[in-house]
Amino acid sequence: MANLTRDQFVQRVIKHVRVKFPLVKIARSNEAFSLKVNGHSVAMENLYRLVVIRPDELDHHTDRWIVELLRAAEGLPDQAASFEEIKDRILPMVLNDETRDPRSFPTIKQPLIDKLSVGYAVDNDRTISYIPLHVFKSWNIEVDQLHEVALHNLTVRSEAMQAQASQDENGRVNLILFQTLDGYDASRVLLPTLHQRLRDYLGSPFAAAIPNRDILLCFRDDSETVSRLQSQIAEDYKTMPHQITDKLMLVTPDGIAIRGKM
């Protein structure tokens, strides 16, 4: 697997899906590094990144990938449900406008900072389904109301969350890491209580990074700590699936901002 080109990788995925999931219609797409799955164009980048990390598990990752696609397509997302029926399962997602597949169906989102947006998804048992724009419009609510509900749900979900802390040789905390792997770790940079909860440990303002969906790093905004972490953050952004951004942020009393160079 390690020596497969991207073209060979795509062909291997097609062959495996046709054998394991014979009812699924899968073929090459006209778009670069994409496949047509049941008529919908799907980018292959995230699956490819997973396989690069664990090449011996190509078939396993392909199975999980296709099952998640099928489940998401079946309930995009609870399309007949009213806002009241599913509002307790709506959560915010930080998205990179440049890496989000432009061919995917239009979803409800709003700008955050520097080519990042806040999208909204319905959390299911095993999948996360973005809310289509036409579903949002059918609810006849304002996006601010949607955001308030999503942020409340994320806050409740995060109340009992455990974090990992790292200290320097003097016992001073310089890094706090959130990685529950529930799909919303990066989104927790939006928590309105984040600055208040961590400022006593990391100073104010402190730095934060969300290289991919499944991690939030908060750390002291000093040259030593930033220098130590920046290369690893950039590497995670390049190699891990569900990438968001390799840029650093500042968490301040007034919210978050892109961190400038020191």
Residue pairs with C-beta under 8 A, 6 or more apart in sequence:
1 9
1 51
1 55
1 56
1 58
2 55
4 12
6 33
6 44
6 48
9 44
9 48
9 51
10 28
10 33
10 35
10 44
12 58
13 35
13 44
13 47
13 58
13 62
14 26
14 27
14 28
14 35
16 58
16 59
16 62
17 24
17 26
17 62
17 66
18 24
18 26
20 59
20 62
20 63
20 66
21 66
24 37
24 38
24 66
24 70
25 36
25 37
25 38
25 39
26 35
26 36
26 37
26 38
27 35
27 36
28 35
28 36
29 35
29 36
29 41
29 42
31 41
31 43
31 103
33 43
33 44
33 45
33 48
34 41
34 42
34 43
34 44
34 103
35 41
35 42
35 44
36 42
37 66
37 69
38 70
38 73
40 73
41 101
41 103
42 69
42 101
43 101
43 103
45 99
46 65
46 241
46 242
47 61
47 62
47 65
47 241
49 239
49 240
49 241
49 243
50 57
50 61
50 65
50 241
51 57
51 58
51 61
52 239
53 239
53 240
54 61
68 126
68 127
71 124
71 126
71 127
72 127
72 128
72 129
75 124
75 127
75 129
76 105
76 129
76 132
76 135
77 86
77 121
77 122
77 124
77 129
77 130
77 131
77 132
77 135
78 85
78 86
78 122
78 129
79 132
79 135
82 139
83 139
83 141
86 122
87 149
88 153
89 122
89 123
89 124
89 153
90 120
90 121
90 122
90 123
90 131
90 146
90 149
90 150
90 153
91 120
91 121
91 123
91 128
91 150
91 153
91 154
91 157
91 184
91 187
92 118
92 119
92 120
92 121
92 147
92 150
92 151
92 154
92 184
92 187
92 190
93 118
93 119
93 120
93 121
93 128
93 130
93 183
93 184
93 187
93 213
94 112
94 116
94 117
94 118
94 119
94 186
94 187
94 189
94 190
94 210
94 213
94 244
95 109
95 116
95 117
95 118
95 119
95 244
96 115
96 116
96 243
96 244
96 245
97 115
97 116
97 117
98 115
99 243
99 244
105 132
105 133
106 132
106 133
106 134
107 119
107 120
107 130
107 131
107 132
107 133
108 119
108 120
108 131
108 132
108 133
108 135
108 136
108 143
108 146
109 117
109 118
109 119
109 120
110 117
110 118
110 143
110 147
111 117
111 118
112 118
112 256
113 249
113 256
113 257
113 258
114 245
114 247
114 258
115 245
116 244
116 245
118 147
118 190
119 130
119 131
120 130
120 131
120 136
120 146
120 147
120 150
121 128
121 129
121 130
121 131
122 128
122 129
122 131
123 183
128 183
136 143
136 146
151 190
151 191
151 192
154 184
154 187
154 188
154 190
154 191
155 191
155 192
155 193
157 182
157 184
158 188
158 191
161 178
161 180
161 188
162 180
163 176
163 177
163 178
164 176
164 177
164 178
164 179
165 173
165 175
165 176
165 177
165 201
166 173
166 174
166 175
166 176
166 177
167 173
167 174
168 174
173 201
173 202
174 202
174 219
174 220
174 225
175 217
175 218
175 219
175 220
175 225
175 229
176 198
176 201
176 202
176 217
176 218
176 219
177 215
177 216
177 217
177 218
178 185
178 188
178 215
178 216
178 217
178 218
179 185
179 214
179 215
179 216
181 214
183 213
183 214
184 213
185 210
185 213
185 214
185 215
185 216
186 210
186 212
186 213
186 214
186 215
186 216
186 244
188 194
188 216
189 208
189 210
189 216
189 249
189 251
189 256
190 256
194 218
194 251
195 204
195 205
195 206
195 251
195 252
195 253
198 206
198 218
198 251
199 206
202 218
202 219
202 220
202 221
203 220
203 221
204 252
204 253
205 221
205 250
205 251
205 252
205 253
206 218
206 219
206 220
206 221
206 250
206 251
207 218
207 219
207 220
207 221
207 225
207 226
207 248
207 249
207 250
207 251
207 259
208 216
208 217
208 218
208 219
208 248
208 249
208 250
208 251
208 256
209 216
209 217
209 219
209 229
209 233
209 246
209 248
209 249
210 216
210 217
210 244
210 245
210 249
211 233
211 234
211 236
211 237
211 240
211 243
211 244
211 245
211 246
212 236
212 237
212 240
212 241
212 242
212 243
212 244
213 241
213 242
213 243
213 244
214 240
214 242
215 236
217 229
217 233
218 251
219 225
219 226
219 229
221 250
221 259
223 262
226 248
226 262
230 248
233 246
233 248
234 246
237 243
237 244
237 245
237 246
238 246
247 258
247 259
248 258
248 259
249 256
249 257
249 258
249 259
250 256
250 257
250 258
250 259
